[in-house]
Amino acid sequence: MSGKDLDQFSALPRGRRLLGFDLGTKTIGLALSDVELRIATPFETIRRSKFTAEANRIRDIAGRYDVGGFVFGLPVNMDGSEGPRAQSTRAFARNLARLCDLPSTFWDERLSTAAVTRALIEADASRAKRATVVDRMAAAYILQGALDRIRSGALPLQL
């Protein structure tokens, strides 16, 4: 990710949102920003099935909520290298870009799920409750990081 990648979002037309993604093997966690690009809110969890069904749901959400761009959590390894999960995330983003003409970028998601799970445990959420919300909350954690960077005007980390 370069400074240019996030700059494209700072120039979104007024009233457009960003949609954040936490792509897992079984689910896709989604989060939406507010129209002022300040706050990320957990939105929905999509059960993984066929790409076409997933893409259709994402396109529906993007249209319904005036989404102007996508932020994908990129699961890089702790040493900064990219493994199979990062490659899979990049492939998903490429395939979705063929169907949705919206700008997108990647955001380092290292430890996002762990941070969200820790917060839910501290809030005394049951294991069942954590399982139902962790993916969309991780997407919000990822998206909030990108929103904070956009608002600060600081250059993002290179990915």
TIVEX-690049 format. One line per 3 residues: their letters; for each residue x, y, z of C-alpha. Coordinates in pm, whole numbers, plus 50000, padded with zeros to 5 digits. Each point is the difference from the previous one (the first is absolute). Last residue first. Example, Ala and Ser with C-alpha at 12.3 -4.5 7.8 and 13.67 -1.06 7.14 Angstrom:
sa> 51367 49894 50714  49863 49656 50066
// end
This chain:
lql> 50263 49668 50187  50159 50334 50089  49869 50164 50314
pla> 49770 50292 49938  50114 50360 49953  49856 50232 50258
gsr> 49700 50218 49908  49857 49937 50344  49650 49951 49860
ird> 50110 49738 49748  50208 49817 50263  49709 49992 50243
lag> 49771 49872 49725  50248 49722 49912  50026 49887 50361
qli> 49623 50021 50037  49956 49772 49698  50216 49727 50155
yaa> 49827 50020 50340  49660 50008 49826  50090 49687 49802
amr> 50112 49836 50326  49659 50089 50146  49832 49842 49698
dvv> 50199 49681 50051  49971 49989 50380  49621 50037 50018
tar> 49844 49652 49992  50293 49810 50151  50034 50251 50283
kar> 49633 49951 50092  50044 49622 50016  50317 50034 50213
sad> 49813 50226 50238  50081 50369 50015  50162 50101 50330
aei> 50100 50346 49874  50362 49897 50061  49935 49694 49784
lar> 49858 50223 49727  50303 50229 50015  50239 49701 49978
tva> 49807 49864 49701  50023 50339 49827  50375 50025 50059
ats> 50058 49640 49886  49791 50056 49687  50201 50313 49916
lre> 50338 49836 50075  50148 50084 49661  49738 50166 49783
dwf> 50226 50211 49783  49765 50200 49778  49942 49938 49630
tsp> 49851 50239 49749  49695 50036 49780  49851 50235 49745
ldc> 49653 49912 49873  49891 49863 49663  49845 49687 50143
lra> 49994 49679 49795  50361 49977 49878  50111 50158 50329
lnr> 49843 49704 50184  50234 49759 49824  50304 50212 50083
afa> 49891 50037 50365  49947 49623 50032  50343 49935 49844
rts> 50167 50243 50244  49830 49827 50292  50110 49657 49875
qar> 50359 50123 49967  49986 50133 50356  49868 49664 50122
pge> 50270 49809 49808  50289 50190 50159  50119 50358 49982
sgd> 50311 50114 50185  49990 50271 50265  50183 49799 50269
mnv> 49673 49951 50191  49840 49857 49687  49772 50215 49789
plg> 49625 49956 50024  49884 50289 49780  49678 50159 50127
fvf> 49821 50129 49694  49883 50361 49983  49736 50060 49730
ggv> 49877 50318 49834  49713 50243 49937  49720 49816 50176
dyr> 49663 50168 49957  49824 49774 50255  49759 49816 49768
gai> 50243 49977 49710  50294 49870 50200  49774 49763 50194
dri> 49856 49852 49680  50347 49973 49844  50122 49817 50313
rna> 49706 49757 49984  50060 49937 49630  50372 49947 50063
eat> 49930 49738 50268  49754 49816 49776  50244 50008 49708
fks> 50292 49888 50219  49819 49684 50107  49951 49931 50369
rri> 50153 50192 50290  49747 50107 50267  49968 50377 49989
tef> 50036 50188 50328  49844 50344 50023  50050 50359 50113
pta> 50259 50077 50264  50026 50380 50008  50298 50206 49887
irl> 50007 50366 50106  50147 50311 49842  49946 49975 49625
evd> 49738 50280 50006  49743 49771 49838  50036 49747 50283
sla> 50220 49702 49936  49864 49655 49940  50133 49667 50128
lgi> 49993 49653 49845  50121 49663 50127  50034 49733 49733
tkt> 49954 49646 50125  50135 49645 49975  50355 50049 49870
gld> 50023 50353 50132  49993 50335 49831  49975 50300 50232
fgl> 49861 50271 49775  49930 50371 50043  49744 50195 49797
lrr> 50064 50371 49958  49722 50256 49987  49888 50269 49757
grp> 49809 50308 50117  50234 50258 49852  50189 49874 49696
las> 50314 49808 50090  50321 50208 49998  50141 49861 50326
fqd> 49940 49654 49857  50238 50034 49705  50261 50134 50239
ldk> 49997 49660 50174  50157 49821 49705  50222 50298 49912
gsm> 50170 49975 50337  50100 49649 49903  49866 49659 50086
// end
